[in-house]
C-alpha cells in the first residue's frame, strides 16, 4: 500500500485516484461501503496475470480521491466518474466488476451508456429495482443501517467511536467467516477518518431517498440493464440475503448469470480472491 502505486487525475470535477495493474482489455473494479480500492488488490494482480488491464478507483469521497466539491454523491455523479475514467484511460469500452455501491454504480452507468461496456460482474447487490421495490422481510431487517444513516448526526457520533468499532462489527456481521487484520482495515479507517470522509460515505446513502423520488434518476436506476451480466453473491452474506437475487431475469434482457459462492459472505473478493477472480475471468472470456 504505497503512495507510488496510486495514480491521480482531476476527472469529472474531482481528484480521482486509482490503482492499476497489467495490460490488455480494461477491467474496472469498483468498491463499496465500508471498503476501499485496496481490497481489490489481490483481484487486480490475478486479472493482470490473466492478460487484463485492471483498474480500481477510490470512489469520490474516499481518500485518496477527493471530496465532491458540490457535495454531490447521487447516482448520476457517481456513474459520471466511471464513464469519465474510462475516457481518461483511452478506451471505448470496459468490463466492470462492481461490489456493493460499485455494483449499483455499474448498473446505473450501464443503463445510461450501454455501448461503453463489454460485460458486467455485479457483486452482492441485486438490481436496484428488485432491492427497493421487493425486499423480503428479512432484508428489511438486514438493511437497518441504511435507515439509521438517515438520522441526522447519529452516524457521525456513533461510527468513529472506539476506532470505528461499529464499522468493524458490521463487516464481521456481513462476512462472518472473514476476519480482516488491523492492517487490512487501516486504509478504510483512514479514509473514513479523513476530514469530510465519513460524511461523504454517508452521503451515498442519504442521497438514495431523493434518487428514488426523482423521476429522471429513478427511470435510469430502475431500467433494465442492457449489458450481459454475471451476478455473484455470497451464500452467507449478512448484508443482502440470497433470497434477494431471484426474480431478476427481466431486468437483464441480454442475459443474467447468477453465481452463488456458498459459504462466503459479503466481501467475497477479499475472502477468497482466487475463486472470486476465477468467476470473473470465466465470465469475461465466455
ZIMOPE-V523431 format. One record per pair of residues at least 4 apart in sequence whose C-alpha atoms are under 6 Angstrom apart, sorted by the first residue. I is the first residue (numbers start at 1). GAP is how many residues later the second one is. Records with the same first field share a line. If there is no record, write none. Layout:
I = GAP / GAP
This chain:
6 = 12 / 13
7 = 10 / 11
8 = 8 / 9
9 = 6 / 7
10 = 4 / 5 / 6
12 = 69
14 = 52
15 = 50 / 51
16 = 49
17 = 40 / 41 / 48
18 = 38 / 39 / 40
19 = 36 / 37
20 = 34 / 35
21 = 27 / 32 / 33
22 = 26 / 30 / 31
23 = 29 / 30
24 = 27 / 28 / 29
25 = 27 / 28
26 = 27 / 68
27 = 27 / 67 / 68 / 69
28 = 27 / 28 / 68
29 = 27 / 67 / 68 / 69
30 = 26 / 68 / 72
31 = 5 / 6 / 68 / 71
32 = 67 / 68 / 69 / 70
35 = 153
36 = 152
37 = 19 / 21
43 = 230 / 234
44 = 10
47 = 5
48 = 4 / 5
58 = 4 / 7
60 = 5 / 6 / 7
61 = 5 / 6 / 136 / 139
62 = 129
63 = 128
68 = 4
73 = 131
74 = 133
75 = 4
76 = 4
79 = 26 / 30
80 = 4
93 = 23 / 24
94 = 23 / 24
95 = 22 / 23 / 24 / 25
96 = 24
97 = 24 / 25
98 = 4 / 5 / 24 / 25
99 = 4 / 24
100 = 24 / 25
103 = 19 / 20
106 = 4
108 = 113
110 = 4
111 = 114
119 = 109
120 = 109
121 = 108 / 109 / 110
122 = 109
123 = 108 / 109 / 110
124 = 109
126 = 119
128 = 4
129 = 4 / 93
130 = 4
131 = 4
135 = 4
142 = 97
149 = 6
150 = 56
155 = 4
159 = 5 / 7
160 = 4
172 = 4
173 = 65
174 = 63 / 64 / 65 / 91 / 92
175 = 90 / 91
178 = 93
180 = 4
189 = 4
191 = 6
192 = 5 / 6
203 = 4
211 = 6
212 = 6
214 = 4
215 = 4
218 = 4
219 = 4
224 = 27 / 28
225 = 27
226 = 27 / 28
227 = 27
228 = 26 / 27
229 = 27
230 = 26 / 27 / 28
231 = 27 / 28
232 = 27 / 28
233 = 27
234 = 26 / 27 / 28 / 30 / 31 / 32
235 = 7 / 26 / 27 / 28 / 29
236 = 27 / 28 / 29
237 = 4 / 28 / 29
252 = 4
268 = 4
269 = 4 / 7
273 = 4
278 = 4
